[in-house]
């Protein structure tokens, strides 16, 4: 009878444990995408050609462990052509920590742009930024920008 209780407890642990595990893309949350000036103050999504802005978002570590990350911003014009791609290797986010990185960008032409914001795990080979070995940490978000 004692073995039945151990097996039942072990079975309950195996069945219920994955229910609380975070999906790969939910380990970090991206919220509040916005344009900010050099001082971090939010500005309008309608900007001038040659106006330098910062593309920022709040990222939160939803895990109970530290997480190394890369903040990636890709900007596309209205034809879907990538006009800017940059990233910041942000060090580590502590459990529950919220951080607001910002990537500098300047529109060179009048257009409607879409900034796509991603948060990925740090690549294994940081010197070469081998993206194939990276993992997605959050569902990406977008920000519409008019210049």
C-alpha positions in Angstrom: 0.0 0.0 0.0 2.8 2.4 0.7 4.1 2.1 -2.9 0.7 3.0 -4.3 0.8 6.4 -2.4 4.3 7.1 -3.8 3.3 6.2 -7.3 0.1 8.3 -7.1 2.1 11.3 -5.7 4.7 10.9 -8.5 2.0 10.6 -11.1 0.3 13.8 -9.9 3.6 15.6 -9.9 4.3 14.6 -13.5 0.8 15.5 -14.7 0.5 18.9 -13.0 4.0 20.3 -13.2 4.0 21.2 -16.9 0.7 23.1 -16.4 2.7 25.8 -14.6 5.7 25.9 -16.9 6.1 29.0 -19.1 6.0 28.5 -22.8 9.2 29.5 -24.5 7.7 32.8 -25.9 6.1 33.7 -22.5 9.3 33.8 -20.4 9.6 37.6 -21.0 6.7 40.0 -21.7 6.9 43.0 -24.0 4.5 45.9 -23.3 4.0 49.6 -23.9 5.9 50.0 -27.2 6.6 53.7 -27.7 8.8 56.4 -29.2 10.8 58.4 -26.7 13.2 61.3 -26.9 16.8 61.3 -25.7 15.6 61.9 -22.2 13.2 59.0 -22.2 10.0 61.1 -22.4 7.3 59.6 -24.6 6.6 61.4 -27.9 4.1 61.1 -30.7 4.3 58.3 -33.2 4.2 61.0 -35.9 7.7 62.4 -36.4 9.8 64.4 -38.9 12.2 63.1 -41.5 15.8 63.1 -40.0 14.4 63.3 -36.4 16.3 61.0 -34.1 14.0 59.0 -31.8 14.3 56.0 -29.5 12.1 52.9 -30.0 11.4 51.6 -26.5 9.3 49.1 -24.7 8.9 47.6 -21.3 10.2 44.1 -20.9 9.5 41.9 -17.9 11.1 38.7 -16.8 8.2 36.3 -15.9 10.5 33.6 -14.7 11.9 32.7 -11.3 15.4 32.9 -12.5 17.7 35.4 -14.2 17.5 35.7 -18.0 20.1 37.0 -20.4 18.5 38.7 -23.4 18.9 40.6 -26.6 16.4 43.5 -27.4 15.9 43.6 -31.2 14.2 46.3 -33.2 13.4 45.9 -36.9 11.8 48.8 -38.8 10.0 48.2 -42.1 8.6 50.8 -44.5 5.1 50.6 -45.9 6.3 48.2 -48.6 7.6 45.8 -46.0 11.2 46.5 -46.8 13.5 46.5 -43.8 15.1 49.9 -43.4 16.7 49.4 -40.0 17.8 46.4 -37.9 19.5 46.8 -34.6 19.9 45.1 -31.2 21.1 45.7 -27.7 22.6 42.9 -25.7 21.0 43.8 -22.3 22.8 41.8 -19.8 20.4 40.0 -17.4 16.9 40.5 -16.2 16.3 39.4 -12.6 13.1 37.5 -11.7 10.1 39.9 -12.0 12.3 42.8 -13.2 11.0 45.3 -15.7 13.5 47.0 -17.9 12.9 49.6 -20.7 15.6 49.4 -23.3 15.6 51.9 -26.3 17.0 51.6 -29.8 18.0 54.8 -31.6 16.5 55.3 -35.1 16.2 58.2 -37.6 13.7 58.1 -40.6 15.5 59.2 -43.8 12.3 59.5 -45.9 8.6 60.4 -45.4 6.8 57.1 -45.1 4.6 54.9 -42.8 6.8 52.5 -40.8 6.3 49.5 -38.6 8.8 48.9 -35.8 8.8 45.2 -34.7 10.2 44.6 -31.3 11.6 41.2 -30.3 13.3 39.8 -27.1 15.5 36.7 -27.6 17.9 34.7 -25.5 21.5 35.7 -25.9 23.1 33.7 -28.8 25.7 31.1 -27.9 28.4 32.8 -29.9 28.0 36.4 -28.8 31.0 37.5 -31.0 29.3 36.4 -34.2 25.6 36.9 -33.1 24.6 33.4 -34.3 20.8 33.9 -34.4 20.1 30.3 -35.3 21.2 29.3 -31.8 18.9 31.9 -30.1 15.5 31.3 -28.5 12.5 33.5 -28.6 11.7 34.8 -25.1 8.5 36.8 -25.8 5.8 37.3 -28.4 7.0 40.2 -30.5 5.1 43.5 -30.6 4.8 46.3 -33.2 4.6 50.1 -33.2 3.3 52.2 -36.1 5.3 55.3 -36.9 4.5 58.0 -39.5 7.2 60.3 -40.8 
